[in-house]
Amino acid sequence: MKIGQAAGVPLTVAAVLISASLLSAQDQPLGDAARQVRAAKSSSPHATKVVTNEDVGPGPVSETDDPAQVVNKARRAWVADMPRTCREVSTNNSGPGSSVEGLREIAAADRTHIVVTRRGGSDPGNSELIVIGKDMYSRTGAGPWRKDSAEGSPIPMPKFYNLPEALMSDYGSLKLVRRDTIAGSPTFLYETKFHPGGVAFRDRTIDFWIGANDNLVRKIDTLTKNTEPSSGGIEERETMTCTYGPPPEIKPPI
């Protein structure tokens, strides 16, 4: 069972500048601050909630559904520009380490807000992008906003930003792991494990938490490990969590 292959898309210069910060975070190292945050989280007590049939209810997803079809439906719902707010964290323990945090707010097909914060690595700093209709606003750090036209872009800008990297490729077999809850919402957790690019010493695990009552992506966690002895045990992790509700308010900054 496979997740369908997403078609490649051309990118504008602006798209490369913002999306590279999120999608290439695995090539950047993990900073001390990220280590402290992870250590604090791992040492904190967590209450475990048992998800029952009453929690799941007669929703669009059941335990007997084909995992690949469940994830494909979640991807189609994602591309449909459903209003949502997603937070992303990417870390890498290579070298001195670095981390990247991202915020994506999707109000509609033509209204998107993205914030990227990079810590450590070779290019620390902040980037921000707002797309409203045919207008695109961007800035770096605390610098002034710049307005450009998104008209004539080779792809609808929000469409590209909406799709997480974990939903863009054919990742092979998926299996149902368990029922779970994310931010109080009942979900089913699906998992796939494979070797990216067929490289034997690279192991990747992707976990998808899909809403049991709405078939929406609630969380995606991607862990990539380099098991080659000379690599020193490099690990890269990307985690995204999403909430749904009223469209976030996105206004022109200037």
N, C-alpha and C positions, 0 to 999 in steps of 0.2 A: 504494500500500500504506500503510495507516494503523494506528497504534496506537489501540485502542478508547478512546472517551471514558469517563473515570471519573465516576461519579455524584457530585454535590455532597453534602456531609454537614454537618449542624449541628454546632457546636462548643460545648463548655462553656467557662466563663470560664477555667478552668485550662488547657484545651487552647490557647486563644488566647494566653495568656501565654507558654507554652513554645514552641509551634510557630512563633509569629511571629518569634521570635529567629532561627530557622533559615530559614524560608521567605521572610522579607522582608529578608534580608541584602543583596539587590541594591539596596535603597534606602538603604543606609548607605555611607559613604566608606571608602577603604582607608588604613590607618595605616602609619607608617614601618616598624614592626616587620614587617608583612606584606610590604612592599616588599623589606626586607633578606632575609627568608626566601626569597622567590621568586628574588631575584638570586643568592643562594648556591646554590640548587638548580640554576639555569640554568647556572652556571659550573662545576658539579661534573661530572666525567666519568661517563658511564653506559655500562655494558657492554650490547651489543645481542645478544640471543639469537634465533637463527633458529628459529621454530616449525615443526616438521616433521609429517608425517602420523603418525609414531610418537608424537609428543607428544600430538596430538589424539586419536588412537585412534578406535575405533568408537563414540564417544559419541553422545548424543542430538542434537547439533548438527553440521551439515555445511555446507560452502560453498554447496551448492545449495539450502539451505532458504530459504524466504521470510523476509526480515529482519523483517517485521512480525509474523509468527507466532512467530519466535524471541523477540522482545522481549515479546510478549503472554504467552507461556509463562513467561518470567522473572518477569513481574509477578504472574501467578497463584501462582507458587511463593513469591514475596515475601509476598503476603497470607496465605498458608497458615501464617505465623508460624514458619518454619523458624529454629531457633536461629542467631544470628549476632551479630557485633559490627561496627558501621559507624562510621567517622570521617568528619566533614564539615568542610570549610573554605569559607567564603564571603567574598569580598573585593570591594571597590568603590573605585574611585579618584576618586569624586566629592568635591569639597570637600577638607577636611583628611584624609579617608580613615578607614576603619575595617575591621575584620574580625570574623568570627564563627566560632568553632570549636565543633563539636558531637560528642558521643559518644552512640550508641544501642546499647544492649545488649538483645537479645531472647532470653529464655530459653524462653518459651512464650507462648501466646495471652494468658495472664493474668499475665505476669511481665515487666516492662519497666523499664529504667533509662535516663534521658536526662540528659545534662549539657550545658549551653550556656554558653560563655564569650564575652562581647562586649568588644571592645577598640576604643576611639575612639568616634566618633559621639556621639549625644545620650543614650544610655542604656547606658554601659559597666557591666560587672559579670557575675556568675555566677548561673545558675538551675539547679536540679536537681529531678528528678521521678522517683519510683519508684511503680510500680503493681503490686500483688500481690493477685490475686483481686479482692475488692470494696473493698480498702483502697488509698488513694492518699496518698503522702507527698510534700511539697514544701518547698523552702526557697530563700531568696535569699541569695547570698553565703555568709558564714560564720555566718549567722543560725541560729536553732533550727529543727528540723524541725517541720512541721505535718502532722497526720494528718487526712484527710478520707475520706469514703466515696465510692467510684466507682460505687456502686450507683445506678441510676436515671439514669446518664449517657445522653444520646440516642444515643451510639454506643459500641461497645467501645473503650475508650481506646487500647490498644496497636494496634488496627487502623489508626487514623488516623496515629499516629506512625510506624508501619512504612513507609508508602507515601511515597517521595520525590516531590517536586513534578514531577520529570522524567518520572515514570511516570503522572501523573494526568491528562494531557490528550492531545488528538488533535494530533500534531505532524507529520502528513503523511508524505511518502515517506522511507523508510530505504534505505540502501545498505550493502553489505558493503565495508569499507575494506581490512582485512588480518587476518592472524593475528597474535596478540600474546601476551605473558605478563604476568600480574599476580600479584605475590608468588609466583612459581614455578608458577602455574596457567595452563595453555593456555587461551586465549580467542579469540573472534572479535570484532573491533571493528566496530560498526555506527554510522553517522552520519546525521543529518538536519540540514538547514539551512532556515530559514524566517524570516518577518517576524512576530514576536509581535503578535497583535491586528490583523494586516494593515497595520501601520505601516511604510511604506517605508523610513524612516531607522533602523529598529531591526532589526539582524541577529542571529539566534541560531543557534548551532551546538551540538548535543547529541551527545555520543559515548557509546555504551553498550558496555562490555566484558562479554560474556556467556560464561560458562564453557563450553568446548567439550565437556567430559566430564560436565557436570551441569546445563547450561542455567540457571545461577544468576547473578544480577547480581554482578559482581566490582568494577566501577567505573563511575561515571557522571560525566561532565564537561560542564558547561553554561557556555558563554561567550556573553554578550550585549553587543553594541556599539551605541552610539548614534552614528550617522554624520552627524547634523545638524550643520552647521558651527558653530552657536551653542552646541553642547553641550560643546565642548572635548575631544571624544573620550572620553566616559565608557565604561568597560568594567566589567562585572560578571562574576565567575566563581564557580561553585559546583562543588566537587569532592567526591565521596564514594567511599570505598573500603570494601569489606566482606570479612570473613573468616568462614568457617564451620567448625564443629567441635563439641566438647562444649558444652552450654548454659552460658552464663556464670552464675556464682553471684550471685544477687540476693536479699538478705535485707532484712527491715524495719529501717530505721535507728534506730527507737525502739521 
